[in-house]
Amino acid sequence: MSAAQKRAWLLAGALCGAVLVIDQAIKAFVEGELVPGEQVDLLGPLGLTLSHNEGVAFGLAGGSVLPLVAFAVVALAFVGLLLARNAGVPGIWVAVGLVAGGALGNLADRLRAGEVTDYIEVGSWPPFNLADVAITLGVAAFALIFLREDRR
């Protein structure tokens, strides 16, 4: 493994760990301070509310933890494979770190409580959390990185 590849793995791991720790800390804070359904206005359309999601995005496929845990494990293996095959690609560590950290944050909730804690509220959009934001940004980063690579 080259020095650049080792660096990509280390950076992805550090970002993944940071996302996981921050996500879990915010969820613990929100769980301790709000009751389900309580809404706190922050700034403009941005607010906090405590809700729990048994499914994936917006409550889809709810009710059974095992298939969702299996899906998360497969997704984590897939992003690990992407990094293993593309560790030399500039910025790939960002996408991997964000997706892995977000997936692990929501996976930790599922394993601990059988549901994911959501708390960010923006307008009429369903509540979500930092892990969801990290996954979304990571997938967008993958798209941009691979589109850039295709042009080369």
N, C-alpha and C positions, 0 to 999 in steps of 0.2 A: 504494500500500500504506500502510495506516494505521500509526501508531506502535505500536499494540497488536499488529498483525500482524507487524511487523518484530521486535518484542520476542519474540513466540512463536517465530519462526524462529530467532532468536539463542539463546534458551534451549533449544530442542529440539536445536540443533546442539551447544551446549556439553554438554548431558547425554549426547547420543549420543557425543561425543568422549570424555567421562569414562568412560562404560561401556566403550567400545572399548579405551581405554588400560589401564584397571584389569584388564579381562578378559584382555588379551594379556599383561600383566605377571604376573598370577597363573599363567596357563598356562605361561609361560616358567619361572617359579620351580618349579612342580610338575614340569615336564618335566626340570629340572635336578637335582631333589632325590629324586625317586621313580623306581622302576623299575615297569614295567607290572605291575599286580596287587598291588603292595605296599599294605598298609593301615596307616594311622596313625589311632589313636583320638584324638579331640579332646575331646568333651564329650558324655556320654550316648550317644545313637544317632548323633551326628554324627562323621564321620570323613573322612579323605582317602584316595583311591586313584587311581592313574593308570590310565586306560583310554582307548581310542580308538574312536570311533564313525564308521563309514563312512556311516550312514544319517541319518535325521532322528530324531525322538524315539524313544528306546529301540532304536535300530538299524533301524527300519523303513525300507524303500526304499533299502537300502544297495547299494553296488557301483558306482554310476555317478555321478561328480562333476558332469558337465555339467547334467543335469536339476535337481539340487539347487541349483546355482549359479543357473540360470535362475529357479527358484522364488524364491530369495532376492532376486534383482533385481526380480522382479515384486512381491514383498511390500514391498520398499523403495519402489518407485514408488507402490504403493497407499497406504502411510502418508504419503508426501509429498503425495499428492493429498488425503488426509484433512486434513492440516494446511493445505494451500492453500485448501481450501473452508471450513475451520472454525477459522482462526487466531484468531478473536476469542472462541472458546469457552474459558472459564476452565479451565486445567489440561490442555488438549489437548497442549501442548508436552511435558508429562511423559510421557504415553502414547507419543507419537511418538519422543521421545528414547530411552526405554527400549527400545522395539521395534527402532528403527533401530540403536542401539548394539549390542544383542544380536545382531541379524541380521548386522551387519558383523563382529562378533567371531567368530562361527561361520563366516562366509564367508571371512574371512582364513585361518582354519585350513584350510578346504577347498582354497583356492587354493594355499596353501603346502605342505600335506602330503597332501591328498586325503582327509582325515578330520578330525574334531573331537576336541579333547582334552577329556575329562571328568575331574573330580577330586573333586566333592562326593559324599559317600556318606551317606545317611540311612536307617538300618535296612536293610530288604530292597529299598528302592527302587533302580532302576538308577542308576548314577552320572550326574551332570549337571555343569554349570558355571555361572559367573556370567552368561554370555550367555543361557543358558536361563532363569535366574531373571529377568533383565531382560525378556526377551520375555514371559514368563508374567505378570509384574507389569504390563507395558505393555498387554497384551491385557485384563487385568482392569480397568486404569484406563480404557481405551476403553469397556468395557462400562458402568462406573459413570458415566462422563461422558455417554454417549449416553442412558442411562436417565434421568439427571438432566435432560438437555435435553428428552427426550420429555415429562417431567412439566410442563415450562414451557409 
